[in-house]
Amino acid sequence: MADFSIENVCQAIHAFNNGQVEKADAFLRSFSQSKEAWGICIQILQSNPDTSLVFQVLRILQSKILYDFISLNPQEIQQIYQNCIQIIIHYSVQNQKSTRIQCVLMFIYLYLYTYNPQTKSILEVISQLVDCQNNSAHQNFLFDILETFPEEIISNKKIIIDDEKRKYIAQDIKNKQMLDIIQFLQQKWNISTNENVRFYVLRAYKRWLEFMKKYINEDEAIQFMQLTTQTPLFKGALDSIIIEELQNKAVDVICTFFGIIPRNISDSPSLEPQIIKIIFDEVYKTFALCKKALDEDLSDEIHNLIRLYSKLGKKFICKILLNTQLDAFLTTMIWIFCHENSYNESEIMTDFWIKMIKTIRIMNDVQLQSKFALTFEQLINGCVKNSKVNLTLLSEYGLQSKIEDEFEQLLDTRSDMKEIIEELATIIQPNQILQHLGLILKQEFIGKMDDSGWITFEACMYLISGIVKQITLKNDQIGVQYLMEIIKLYLDVYSQQSLASNNFILKTVFKTISQGCAQLISSNELLPLLFNFITIGIHHKVPSVQKKATKAFQLICKQNQNFVLVHLSQFFELIVKLQQVQNYDNLIKGVANAICSSKETMQNYYLKLCSIFAQNLLQLQKQIEEQILSNMSIDSLEDNIVQFSKNISCLAYANSQIPANEHEDFLEVRILIVNVYKELWPMLQFGMERIVMYESSIAEKIVRYTKHTFRKAFNAFSVDLLTQVFQCFLNVYRQMPITACIYIAEVSATVFYKYPEYRNILSEAFENLCNITFQHLPQLSSFEENPDLTEDLFGILVRYGRYTPVLLLQSPALTTILQLTLMAIGLKHVSAAKTFYSWLEVAFKILKPQDDTFKTQIPQEYKEKFQQIFVPFVPQYTSKLFEALRKGTADEEVEEYIQDCILALSQLQFLDYGKLLEGVFEEGPQNILTQSERKSWLDQNKDSQIQKHYLKLYSRRCVQNALRG
């Protein structure tokens, strides 16, 4: 056991401060959790130690108060409380802010932990301890407490107070202390003209307004609003908006105050009560200041004032819309929005416009919409202006396939503009927006299109992509027509002007088409033009343009399947010619969607489509074999492997589009799918056994194709062929731990579990996979080092457990599986851990009398056999699950998975869960739960709701322990 003497602690702190962190950290952590830490920290701090010790000792003492104060017995509490308070008073006048903040936090924790109905107010307690007068040494300490206290009680979940008590304390403070605190701040405001003091007053005032906002009800809010707004402090905050040094905090205060105003006041059209009119009058006085700030590009003032206007506008949007006295507010907001120097505040402005549009939509008032028609046009103009890129970016994108980050950041604002247009299209017809954008474009197209015109065009096309969804939803045929005209306008000129085919503009056009226009484009006149244009994009040298073009091709094909089928020979020709295109699979998707759309098209064209890939694969297999034998250039081998992989991906996609249909009338199609797979199997086998040595990801592509074949073929897939597939995958898996080999068995279990003829092969595959996996994962470290393999191992256990539990329970490897399961508890890798704990929960549920988790009934004899094997592991499982909670998880969801496992374990009727819990409490740290909490949990350990409550409490306390200093 470590020797926690004052000398050793001081030496460890000096070592820590001198950079010997590794040497001192473990000792200090252990010390901070020891019982001796209380007395030693207090003695060191009472002895006026060297300043280099003070911060670390205060930090440890703060940690002790936060985590261990509630565990003290009543005799210890009073003495430690008095000692800590004396230390706080002494060190709170230190010039170093970090030391003062430690004292502030210790005071707050002590105040909350000792709080009861008779506790004096914060101000009374502080005034009894220190001098609270202006310019006193403790003035900053006082302000820091007033500023920090509300946030600590609202947000600091490390404080070990349950939610009910926290709420009670907050309500009690609100009812008994709030007005006194505001009066105290008011007094400080009145007697000081020092802007530094007023800055601190505003900061604390804002925190207490946030506190009130969280804990106040509507009736109290009205009363509080009326009282507060009469005070010089509130009026002073309004006046301070125009004072540069105080503006930021004054805006914070006013914006926070808006949150307290009840909805029945903010949503009414009148300007009552009087304070609302006063607020608007005061805000109107700042418009000239805002204009000056925008014209001079004063970023801080612009940010503060726009933040104020947006918050005010969102809170009182109904008044602004319905009260003509406030028309000037909207006019100013539009002017600000369209000003070039408001560009950086677009996110704040967007919130306001979105709220306004949504409110108009909810009101559903045609006259109101008509009233703001001009505002909407100006809003569209502002969106276009804020969506324009500069010529530098356009040139940069025109020259390079990837633009620099500094230019990419210039595009951030555009998404806000698109969001506004998307919302606007919900309250007015999309064709009205398109018409307005069309007028802008026609003005730009007059004469020869210059650089500015193309920049405007690109911005309009970007915004158009945001309203396509509403054109579809509203069946806006006029909008469709306008859209066709704009696209045709571009198609007519893009080849004639150099900037029209700029990479950035091309990408935007293709993106607009792929994001929604494809759903609307069905014009016989436009389709051929569009396909010609897209073909040019598919051949484009810039990958990002090529990608958008192939995506547009895919979506237009999907929407216009008849057009594809009519011109299928041309599309097949295109597919054969364009195999080197980077996004080749998008071309296939477009055609495959059409071919796989029905039984008839499948029977007519599926074989033809697959034969293209079969010919490609056969040719590539010969070339790869020759390259492997002759040791030719590795680059050309890699290129051929990429093409081989690409063709298999295309087959997988084609099968993924086929409807899953077990009916007899679809049998012909299912047999067709299997026959194609059977013909391709030698090439797939070559990929698994030969190519996988050079590129392991080929296995994933083959598995994906196999998976979609299984899911569409059902029992048309022969047992003999399935046996060959499994043998091939298992042979590869023995040599290399490729997770795809496990996944194929996982998929087959979910497809074939209902057919008796497959059970032997599924059982044999499961046994082999388990045995090979045990060799690949010989120890716990292997789980973390091979997270994909771990995830797929437990994934197959989940699938077999749910779909074929009898096969799982018959397995000779069952004991080994349970041993591996025990080893894996505490996994850190998030994705693997989620799958693992899913398996563990399934294992526990197998032991319940009945559960709807399972697709088939589990005979009682198998449950009893499993119970015999399982019971010896139970104490270790329980211990390690709670240990996993204590150590903490990297993901909150994993924590919930562990809690679900413990809950499932606690419901097993044949276990004495209370005894298991007692063991957990004895072996774990004693400061996680209080004695009464442990007793309550033990007394009600079979109640699932009580279980959930205490598991969450236990987890939270464990996190708090893990975070302690």
RATA-V679119 format. One record per residue. N is the residue number from 1. SS is DSSP state (A for helix, B for strand, O for the rest). D_CENTER is the distance of its C-alpha to the mean C-alpha in whole Angstrom. Layout:
N:SS:D_CENTER + N:SS:D_CENTER
//
This chain:
1:O:44 + 2:O:44 + 3:O:46 + 4:O:44 + 5:O:47 + 6:A:47 + 7:A:48 + 8:A:46 + 9:A:43 + 10:A:44 + 11:A:45 + 12:A:41 + 13:A:40 + 14:A:42 + 15:A:41 + 16:A:37 + 17:A:38 + 18:O:40 + 19:O:37 + 20:O:38 + 21:A:34 + 22:A:34 + 23:A:38 + 24:A:37 + 25:A:34 + 26:A:34 + 27:A:38 + 28:A:36 + 29:A:33 + 30:A:36 + 31:A:38 + 32:A:35 + 33:O:35 + 34:O:39 + 35:O:41 + 36:O:43 + 37:A:40 + 38:A:41 + 39:A:45 + 40:A:45 + 41:A:42 + 42:A:44 + 43:A:47 + 44:A:46 + 45:A:45 + 46:A:48 + 47:O:50 + 48:O:49 + 49:O:47 + 50:O:46 + 51:A:44 + 52:A:42 + 53:A:41 + 54:A:40 + 55:A:37 + 56:A:36 + 57:A:38 + 58:A:37 + 59:A:33 + 60:A:34 + 61:A:36 + 62:A:33 + 63:A:31 + 64:A:34 + 65:A:34 + 66:A:31 + 67:A:30 + 68:A:34 + 69:A:36 + 70:A:35 + 71:A:37 + 72:O:40 + 73:O:43 + 74:A:45 + 75:A:48 + 76:A:45 + 77:A:43 + 78:A:46 + 79:A:47 + 80:A:44 + 81:A:43 + 82:A:46 + 83:A:45 + 84:A:42 + 85:A:43 + 86:A:46 + 87:A:43 + 88:A:41 + 89:A:44 + 90:A:45 + 91:A:42 + 92:O:41 + 93:O:43 + 94:O:42 + 95:O:41 + 96:O:38 + 97:A:35 + 98:A:33 + 99:A:36 + 100:A:36 + 101:A:33 + 102:A:33 + 103:A:36 + 104:A:34 + 105:A:31 + 106:A:34 + 107:A:36 + 108:A:33 + 109:A:32 + 110:A:36 + 111:A:36 + 112:A:34 + 113:A:35 + 114:O:38 + 115:O:38 + 116:O:40 + 117:O:42 + 118:O:44 + 119:O:42 + 120:O:43 + 121:O:41 + 122:A:39 + 123:A:42 + 124:A:45 + 125:A:43 + 126:A:43 + 127:A:46 + 128:A:48 + 129:A:46 + 130:O:46 + 131:O:48 + 132:O:46 + 133:O:48 + 134:O:47 + 135:O:47 + 136:O:48 + 137:O:46 + 138:O:43 + 139:A:42 + 140:A:39 + 141:A:38 + 142:A:39 + 143:A:36 + 144:A:34 + 145:A:34 + 146:A:34 + 147:A:31 + 148:A:29 + 149:A:30 + 150:A:28 + 151:A:25 + 152:A:26 + 153:A:26 + 154:A:23 + 155:A:21 + 156:O:22 + 157:O:21 + 158:O:23 + 159:O:26 + 160:O:28 + 161:O:29 + 162:O:28 + 163:A:26 + 164:A:29 + 165:A:31 + 166:A:29 + 167:A:29 + 168:A:33 + 169:A:33 + 170:A:31 + 171:A:33 + 172:A:36 + 173:A:35 + 174:A:35 + 175:A:38 + 176:A:40 + 177:A:39 + 178:A:37 + 179:A:40 + 180:A:42 + 181:A:39 + 182:A:39 + 183:A:42 + 184:A:42 + 185:A:40 + 186:A:42 + 187:A:45 + 188:A:44 + 189:A:43 + 190:A:46 + 191:A:48 + 192:O:46 + 193:O:46 + 194:O:45 + 195:A:41 + 196:A:40 + 197:A:40 + 198:A:39 + 199:A:36 + 200:A:35 + 201:A:37 + 202:A:34 + 203:A:31 + 204:A:32 + 205:A:33 + 206:A:29 + 207:A:28 + 208:A:31 + 209:A:30 + 210:A:26 + 211:A:27 + 212:A:30 + 213:A:27 + 214:A:25 + 215:A:28 + 216:O:31 + 217:O:32 + 218:A:33 + 219:A:37 + 220:A:36 + 221:A:34 + 222:A:37 + 223:A:39 + 224:A:37 + 225:A:37 + 226:A:40 + 227:A:41 + 228:A:39 + 229:O:40 + 230:O:43 + 231:O:43 + 232:A:44 + 233:A:40 + 234:A:38 + 235:A:41 + 236:A:41 + 237:A:37 + 238:A:38 + 239:A:40 + 240:A:38 + 241:A:36 + 242:A:39 + 243:O:39 + 244:O:37 + 245:O:37 + 246:O:36 + 247:A:34 + 248:A:30 + 249:A:31 + 250:A:33 + 251:A:30 + 252:A:28 + 253:A:30 + 254:A:31 + 255:A:27 + 256:A:27 + 257:A:30 + 258:A:29 + 259:A:26 + 260:A:29 + 261:O:31 + 262:O:31 + 263:A:30 + 264:A:34 + 265:A:35 + 266:A:32 + 267:O:32 + 268:O:36 + 269:O:38 + 270:O:41 + 271:O:40 + 272:O:41 + 273:O:41 + 274:A:43 + 275:A:40 + 276:A:38 + 277:A:41 + 278:A:41 + 279:A:38 + 280:A:38 + 281:A:41 + 282:A:40 + 283:A:37 + 284:A:39 + 285:A:41 + 286:O:38 + 287:A:38 + 288:A:41 + 289:A:39 + 290:A:36 + 291:A:38 + 292:A:40 + 293:A:36 + 294:A:35 + 295:A:38 + 296:O:38 + 297:O:35 + 298:O:34 + 299:A:30 + 300:A:30 + 301:A:32 + 302:A:31 + 303:A:27 + 304:A:29 + 305:A:31 + 306:A:28 + 307:A:26 + 308:A:29 + 309:A:30 + 310:A:26 + 311:A:26 + 312:A:29 + 313:A:29 + 314:A:26 + 315:A:28 + 316:O:31 + 317:A:30 + 318:A:33 + 319:A:35 + 320:A:35 + 321:A:35 + 322:A:38 + 323:O:40 + 324:A:42 + 325:A:42 + 326:A:39 + 327:A:39 + 328:A:39 + 329:A:36 + 330:A:34 + 331:A:37 + 332:A:36 + 333:A:32 + 334:A:33 + 335:A:35 + 336:A:32 + 337:A:30 + 338:A:32 + 339:O:33 + 340:A:33 + 341:A:32 + 342:A:29 + 343:A:27 + 344:A:25 + 345:A:24 + 346:A:23 + 347:A:19 + 348:A:21 + 349:A:24 + 350:A:22 + 351:A:20 + 352:A:24 + 353:A:25 + 354:A:22 + 355:A:23 + 356:A:27 + 357:A:27 + 358:A:25 + 359:A:28 + 360:A:30 + 361:A:29 + 362:A:29 + 363:A:32 + 364:O:33 + 365:O:36 + 366:A:38 + 367:A:40 + 368:A:37 + 369:A:36 + 370:A:39 + 371:A:39 + 372:O:36 + 373:A:37 + 374:A:38 + 375:A:35 + 376:A:33 + 377:A:35 + 378:A:35 + 379:A:31 + 380:A:31 + 381:A:33 + 382:A:31 + 383:A:28 + 384:A:30 + 385:A:31 + 386:A:27 + 387:A:26 + 388:O:29 + 389:O:29 + 390:O:32 + 391:A:34 + 392:A:33 + 393:A:30 + 394:A:32 + 395:A:34 + 396:A:32 + 397:A:30 + 398:A:34 + 399:A:35 + 400:O:32 + 401:O:29 + 402:O:27 + 403:O:26 + 404:O:26 + 405:A:23 + 406:A:25 + 407:A:26 + 408:A:22 + 409:A:21 + 410:A:24 + 411:A:22 + 412:A:19 + 413:A:21 + 414:A:21 + 415:A:18 + 416:A:19 + 417:A:23 + 418:A:21 + 419:A:19 + 420:A:23 + 421:A:25 + 422:A:23 + 423:A:23 + 424:A:27 + 425:O:27 + 426:O:27 + 427:O:30 + 428:O:32 + 429:O:33 + 430:A:31 + 431:A:35 + 432:A:35 + 433:A:33 + 434:A:34 + 435:A:37 + 436:A:36 + 437:A:35 + 438:A:37 + 439:A:40 + 440:A:38 + 441:A:38 + 442:A:42 + 443:A:43 + 444:A:41 + 445:A:43 + 446:O:46 + 447:O:48 + 448:O:47 + 449:O:43 + 450:O:42 + 451:A:39 + 452:A:38 + 453:A:38 + 454:A:36 + 455:A:34 + 456:A:34 + 457:A:34 + 458:A:31 + 459:A:29 + 460:A:30 + 461:A:29 + 462:A:26 + 463:A:26 + 464:A:28 + 465:O:25 + 466:O:23 + 467:O:26 + 468:A:27 + 469:A:24 + 470:A:27 + 471:A:30 + 472:A:29 + 473:A:28 + 474:O:31 + 475:O:34 + 476:O:35 + 477:A:37 + 478:A:38 + 479:A:35 + 480:A:35 + 481:A:39 + 482:A:37 + 483:A:35 + 484:A:37 + 485:A:39 + 486:A:37 + 487:A:36 + 488:A:40 + 489:A:40 + 490:A:38 + 491:A:39 + 492:A:43 + 493:A:43 + 494:O:40 + 495:O:42 + 496:O:45 + 497:O:43 + 498:A:41 + 499:A:38 + 500:A:38 + 501:A:37 + 502:O:35 + 503:A:32 + 504:A:29 + 505:A:31 + 506:A:31 + 507:A:28 + 508:A:27 + 509:A:29 + 510:A:28 + 511:A:25 + 512:A:26 + 513:A:28 + 514:A:25 + 515:A:23 + 516:A:25 + 517:A:29 + 518:A:29 + 519:A:29 + 520:A:32 + 521:O:34 + 522:O:37 + 523:O:40 + 524:A:43 + 525:A:44 + 526:A:40 + 527:A:39 + 528:A:42 + 529:A:41 + 530:A:37 + 531:A:38 + 532:A:40 + 533:A:38 + 534:A:35 + 535:A:37 + 536:A:38 + 537:A:34 + 538:A:34 + 539:O:36 + 540:O:35 + 541:O:35 + 542:O:31 + 543:A:28 + 544:A:26 + 545:A:28 + 546:A:30 + 547:A:26 + 548:A:26 + 549:A:29 + 550:A:29 + 551:A:26 + 552:A:28 + 553:A:31 + 554:A:29 + 555:A:28 + 556:A:31 + 557:A:33 + 558:A:31 + 559:A:32 + 560:O:35 + 561:A:36 + 562:A:40 + 563:A:40 + 564:A:39 + 565:A:41 + 566:A:44 + 567:O:43 + 568:A:42 + 569:A:45 + 570:A:44 + 571:A:40 + 572:A:41 + 573:A:43 + 574:A:40 + 575:A:38 + 576:A:41 + 577:A:41 + 578:O:38 + 579:O:37 + 580:O:36 + 581:O:33 + 582:O:30 + 583:O:28 + 584:A:31 + 585:A:29 + 586:A:28 + 587:A:32 + 588:A:32 + 589:A:29 + 590:A:31 + 591:A:34 + 592:A:33 + 593:A:32 + 594:A:35 + 595:A:37 + 596:O:35 + 597:O:35 + 598:O:38 + 599:A:40 + 600:A:43 + 601:A:41 + 602:A:40 + 603:A:44 + 604:A:45 + 605:A:42 + 606:A:40 + 607:A:43 + 608:A:43 + 609:A:40 + 610:A:39 + 611:A:43 + 612:A:41 + 613:A:39 + 614:A:41 + 615:A:44 + 616:A:41 + 617:A:40 + 618:A:44 + 619:A:45 + 620:A:42 + 621:A:43 + 622:A:46 + 623:A:45 + 624:A:43 + 625:A:46 + 626:A:48 + 627:A:46 + 628:A:45 + 629:A:49 + 630:A:50 + 631:O:47 + 632:O:47 + 633:O:44 + 634:A:41 + 635:A:39 + 636:A:41 + 637:A:40 + 638:A:36 + 639:A:36 + 640:A:38 + 641:A:36 + 642:A:33 + 643:A:35 + 644:A:36 + 645:A:32 + 646:A:31 + 647:A:34 + 648:A:33 + 649:A:29 + 650:A:31 + 651:A:33 + 652:A:30 + 653:A:28 + 654:A:32 + 655:A:32 + 656:A:28 + 657:O:29 + 658:O:32 + 659:O:32 + 660:O:32 + 661:O:36 + 662:O:38 + 663:O:41 + 664:A:44 + 665:A:45 + 666:A:42 + 667:A:43 + 668:A:45 + 669:A:41 + 670:A:40 + 671:A:43 + 672:A:43 + 673:A:39 + 674:A:41 + 675:A:44 + 676:A:41 + 677:A:39 + 678:A:43 + 679:A:44 + 680:A:41 + 681:A:41 + 682:A:43 + 683:A:41 + 684:A:38 + 685:A:40 + 686:A:41 + 687:A:37 + 688:A:36 + 689:A:40 + 690:O:40 + 691:A:37 + 692:A:35 + 693:A:37 + 694:O:36 + 695:O:32 + 696:O:31 + 697:O:28 + 698:A:31 + 699:A:31 + 700:A:27 + 701:A:28 + 702:A:31 + 703:A:29 + 704:A:27 + 705:A:31 + 706:A:32 + 707:A:29 + 708:A:30 + 709:A:34 + 710:A:34 + 711:A:31 + 712:A:34 + 713:A:37 + 714:A:37 + 715:A:40 + 716:A:42 + 717:O:41 + 718:O:44 + 719:A:44 + 720:A:46 + 721:A:43 + 722:A:40 + 723:A:42 + 724:A:43 + 725:A:39 + 726:A:38 + 727:A:41 + 728:A:40 + 729:A:36 + 730:A:38 + 731:A:40 + 732:A:37 + 733:A:35 + 734:A:38 + 735:A:38 + 736:O:34 + 737:O:31 + 738:O:30 + 739:A:27 + 740:A:28 + 741:A:31 + 742:A:29 + 743:A:27 + 744:A:30 + 745:A:32 + 746:A:29 + 747:A:29 + 748:A:32 + 749:A:32 + 750:A:30 + 751:A:32 + 752:A:36 + 753:O:36 + 754:O:38 + 755:O:41 + 756:A:43 + 757:A:44 + 758:A:41 + 759:A:41 + 760:A:43 + 761:A:41 + 762:A:38 + 763:A:39 + 764:A:41 + 765:A:38 + 766:A:36 + 767:A:39 + 768:A:39 + 769:A:35 + 770:A:35 + 771:A:38 + 772:A:37 + 773:A:33 + 774:A:35 + 775:A:37 + 776:A:34 + 777:O:32 + 778:O:35 + 779:O:33 + 780:A:30 + 781:A:29 + 782:A:29 + 783:A:26 + 784:A:24 + 785:A:26 + 786:O:25 + 787:A:22 + 788:A:22 + 789:A:26 + 790:A:25 + 791:A:22 + 792:A:24 + 793:A:27 + 794:A:25 + 795:A:24 + 796:A:28 + 797:A:29 + 798:A:26 + 799:A:27 + 800:A:31 + 801:A:31 + 802:A:29 + 803:A:32 + 804:O:35 + 805:A:35 + 806:A:39 + 807:A:38 + 808:A:36 + 809:A:38 + 810:A:41 + 811:O:40 + 812:O:42 + 813:O:39 + 814:A:38 + 815:A:39 + 816:A:37 + 817:A:34 + 818:A:34 + 819:A:35 + 820:A:32 + 821:A:30 + 822:A:31 + 823:A:31 + 824:A:27 + 825:O:26 + 826:O:24 + 827:O:22 + 828:O:19 + 829:O:18 + 830:A:15 + 831:A:15 + 832:A:19 + 833:A:19 + 834:A:17 + 835:A:20 + 836:A:22 + 837:A:22 + 838:A:22 + 839:A:25 + 840:A:26 + 841:A:26 + 842:A:27 + 843:A:30 + 844:A:31 + 845:A:31 + 846:A:33 + 847:O:36 + 848:O:35 + 849:O:38 + 850:O:36 + 851:O:32 + 852:O:31 + 853:O:28 + 854:O:31 + 855:O:33 + 856:O:36 + 857:O:38 + 858:O:39 + 859:O:43 + 860:A:43 + 861:A:45 + 862:A:42 + 863:A:40 + 864:A:43 + 865:A:43 + 866:A:40 + 867:A:40 + 868:A:43 + 869:A:41 + 870:A:38 + 871:A:40 + 872:O:41 + 873:O:37 + 874:A:36 + 875:A:37 + 876:A:35 + 877:A:32 + 878:A:32 + 879:A:32 + 880:A:30 + 881:A:27 + 882:A:27 + 883:A:28 + 884:A:24 + 885:A:23 + 886:A:25 + 887:A:24 + 888:O:20 + 889:O:17 + 890:O:14 + 891:O:12 + 892:A:12 + 893:A:12 + 894:A:15 + 895:A:17 + 896:A:17 + 897:A:18 + 898:A:21 + 899:A:22 + 900:A:22 + 901:A:25 + 902:A:27 + 903:A:27 + 904:A:28 + 905:A:31 + 906:A:32 + 907:O:33 + 908:O:35 + 909:O:39 + 910:O:41 + 911:O:39 + 912:O:40 + 913:A:37 + 914:A:38 + 915:A:40 + 916:A:37 + 917:A:35 + 918:A:38 + 919:A:38 + 920:A:34 + 921:A:35 + 922:A:38 + 923:A:37 + 924:O:34 + 925:O:34 + 926:O:35 + 927:O:33 + 928:O:30 + 929:O:32 + 930:O:35 + 931:A:38 + 932:A:38 + 933:A:34 + 934:A:35 + 935:A:38 + 936:A:37 + 937:A:34 + 938:A:37 + 939:A:39 + 940:O:37 + 941:O:35 + 942:O:35 + 943:O:33 + 944:A:30 + 945:A:29 + 946:A:30 + 947:A:29 + 948:A:25 + 949:A:26 + 950:A:27 + 951:A:25 + 952:A:22 + 953:A:25 + 954:A:26 + 955:A:22 + 956:A:22 + 957:A:25 + 958:A:24 + 959:A:21 + 960:A:24 + 961:A:26 + 962:A:24 + 963:A:23 + 964:O:27 + 965:O:29
//
